[in-house]
Amino acid sequence: MKIVLLVLITYCSLFDTMHEVPEIKMWRIASDSVIEIAGSTNISSFRCESNEYQGGNVLRETYFPESDISEWSGEIILKTVNFDCFNAIMTKDFRETLHMGQHPTISVRFLNLIKESENINQENLRGEVEITLAGVSKIYPISCVFLAKNGGKALLAGERKLAYTDFEIDPPVKLLGTIKVRDSIEVNFGLVLEEQI
């Protein structure tokens, strides 16, 4: 009898959780967001920043108040031509390396980001991100920080290390092999979010 009662209580609690009504917020990514790809050669380091991001992509936050869980999803689409490495030759090489002619965009898609912990005005999120470079997509684990601000604005920041070869890209070699770009690169982002009412 006790086992039957326990099964019944467990079933009812699962049923209630499945019918929990979520609160949904839509966050527009503002044009002053920062997205950069950083790397290094055997001589120096470099960074290439998306300077002309137009904004407008949207992230969705689904909050379950009873279980106090937030789930995030959404995608950022970036034009490869808008990346500037602050050096004309490096910028040209970066665009060629990512096969800009055949694949004019880079995408970062957040998958099942869930609130792991929180402090005052800050949530630590953990989940997965799908990054698409040169037409090849890879999924990586990721940690992000969500900082709430006044006036319906917030910041979502994080970073993820990856490799050119993950995307079937050969790291560039220049000047008869005297300059070699290292395989490891890092994607950094600071997304300025505006809550849509």
C-alpha positions in Angstrom: 0.0 0.0 0.0 2.8 2.4 0.9 4.5 1.7 -2.5 1.3 2.4 -4.4 0.9 5.7 -2.4 4.5 6.7 -3.1 4.1 6.0 -6.9 0.9 8.0 -6.9 2.5 11.0 -5.2 5.5 10.9 -7.5 3.2 10.7 -10.6 1.2 13.7 -9.3 4.3 15.8 -8.7 5.6 15.1 -12.2 2.2 15.9 -13.6 2.2 19.2 -11.8 5.7 20.1 -13.0 4.8 19.3 -16.6 1.9 21.7 -16.4 3.9 24.5 -14.8 3.1 27.7 -16.7 6.4 29.3 -17.8 7.1 33.1 -18.1 8.6 33.9 -21.5 10.9 36.9 -22.1 12.3 37.9 -25.5 15.6 39.7 -25.5 16.7 41.7 -28.6 20.5 41.7 -29.1 21.6 45.3 -29.5 24.0 46.6 -32.1 26.6 47.7 -29.5 27.2 44.0 -28.6 30.8 42.7 -28.9 31.7 39.5 -30.7 35.3 38.7 -31.4 37.5 35.8 -32.4 41.0 35.8 -30.9 44.0 33.7 -31.9 47.8 33.8 -32.2 50.7 33.0 -34.6 54.2 31.8 -33.8 55.1 35.6 -33.8 52.2 37.5 -32.2 48.5 37.4 -31.1 45.5 38.8 -33.0 41.8 39.5 -32.6 39.1 40.0 -35.1 36.0 41.8 -34.0 32.6 42.1 -35.6 32.5 45.9 -35.8 29.3 46.3 -37.9 26.9 43.9 -36.2 23.5 45.3 -37.0 21.7 43.7 -34.0 18.2 42.5 -34.1 18.7 38.8 -33.4 16.6 37.6 -30.5 17.2 35.3 -27.5 14.3 33.6 -25.7 14.3 33.2 -21.9 11.8 30.7 -20.6 11.4 30.9 -16.8 9.7 28.3 -14.7 8.8 30.1 -11.4 7.9 27.1 -9.3 11.1 25.2 -10.0 13.1 28.5 -10.4 14.7 27.4 -13.6 15.5 29.6 -16.6 16.2 28.1 -20.1 17.8 30.2 -22.8 17.8 29.7 -26.6 18.5 31.7 -29.7 20.9 32.4 -32.5 23.3 35.2 -33.6 24.1 35.5 -37.3 27.2 37.5 -38.2 28.5 38.5 -41.6 32.1 37.4 -42.1 32.8 40.5 -44.1 32.2 42.6 -41.0 35.0 41.1 -39.0 38.0 43.5 -38.7 41.4 42.2 -37.4 42.8 45.8 -37.2 45.4 44.9 -39.9 44.4 44.9 -43.6 46.5 41.8 -44.4 45.3 39.8 -41.4 41.7 40.8 -42.1 42.0 39.6 -45.7 43.6 36.3 -44.6 40.9 35.8 -41.9 38.1 36.2 -44.4 39.8 33.8 -46.9 40.5 31.2 -44.2 36.7 31.2 -43.3 35.9 30.8 -47.1 33.8 34.0 -47.0 32.8 33.7 -50.7 31.1 30.3 -50.2 30.1 30.9 -46.5 29.3 34.6 -45.9 28.0 34.2 -42.4 29.1 32.8 -39.0 26.4 31.7 -36.6 26.4 31.1 -32.8 23.3 29.2 -31.6 22.6 28.8 -27.9 21.1 25.4 -26.9 19.4 24.6 -23.6 21.3 27.2 -21.5 20.1 26.7 -17.9 20.6 28.7 -14.8 23.2 26.9 -12.7 23.5 29.4 -9.8 22.9 33.1 -9.0 24.1 36.0 -7.0 22.6 39.5 -6.7 21.9 40.7 -10.3 23.9 37.8 -11.8 23.0 34.4 -13.0 25.5 31.7 -14.1 24.3 29.7 -17.0 25.6 26.4 -18.4 24.6 24.6 -21.5 25.7 24.1 -25.1 26.5 26.3 -28.0 26.5 25.4 -31.7 29.1 27.4 -33.7 29.1 27.3 -37.5 32.2 28.4 -39.3 32.9 27.9 -43.1 29.7 25.9 -43.3 30.7 23.3 -40.6 28.7 23.2 -37.3 30.1 21.9 -34.0 28.5 21.8 -30.6 30.4 22.7 -27.5 29.6 23.0 -23.7 29.6 26.6 -22.5 29.3 28.7 -19.4 27.9 32.2 -19.5 27.2 35.0 -17.1 23.9 37.0 -17.3 24.0 40.4 -15.6 20.8 42.2 -15.1 20.7 46.0 -15.4 18.1 48.7 -14.8 15.6 49.7 -17.5 15.1 46.4 -19.1 18.7 45.9 -20.3 21.1 43.1 -19.5 24.5 41.6 -20.6 25.2 38.0 -21.5 28.9 37.3 -21.6 31.0 34.3 -22.2 33.8 32.6 -24.1 34.6 29.3 -25.8 37.9 27.9 -27.0 37.9 25.9 -30.2 40.2 25.0 -33.1 40.3 25.7 -36.8 40.6 22.0 -37.5 37.3 21.4 -35.7 35.7 23.0 -38.7 37.9 21.3 -41.3 39.9 24.5 -41.8 43.7 24.4 -42.1 45.4 27.1 -40.0 47.0 29.6 -42.4 50.7 29.6 -43.1 52.3 32.7 -44.6 55.7 33.8 -46.0 56.9 30.4 -47.0 56.1 28.9 -43.6 57.8 31.6 -41.5 54.4 32.7 -40.0 52.1 30.0 -38.8 48.7 30.6 -37.3 48.1 28.3 -34.3 45.1 26.0 -34.4 43.6 27.2 -31.1 41.2 30.2 -31.3 38.7 31.7 -28.8 35.3 33.1 -29.4 34.4 35.9 -26.9 31.1 37.7 -26.7 29.4 40.4 -24.6 25.8 40.6 -25.8 23.9 43.7 -24.8 20.3 42.6 -24.4 17.1 44.7 -24.5 13.9 43.2 -23.1 11.1 43.3 -25.7 7.8 44.3 -24.1 
